[in-house]
Amino acid sequence: MFLGDTIYLLFAFLMPLFFAIIVFIFIRSTKKQNEALKHREKEMMEFHKESSGK
């Protein structure tokens, strides 16, 4: 019985921590993807301006 209670408590404490870590990683990767997309869009705008000016 003591082992079952210990496993339950570990599960109850670690699952919210696990979900918080997953949410943090998701938000961080989403921000990085958004920044990379903005950077690529900026490069493409500059490329189009240079190619249309010639």
Steps between C-alpha positions, in 0.01 A plus 500: 500500500784739583658444156171573325456823696856606412446431130171693507662800670791502255254487212283775651798732554690429180215517247427874548874567481521290183213690337650836601830403339324391180305828483822698558682313221203547264482876564875541460510306171200694369678829573816378325300391194322836489830689519651283226196559279521878550872489418435303179219737398732797554769337284250426224369859505856631466570252219187605310585869542852439364382288206220737399729804517739366237 
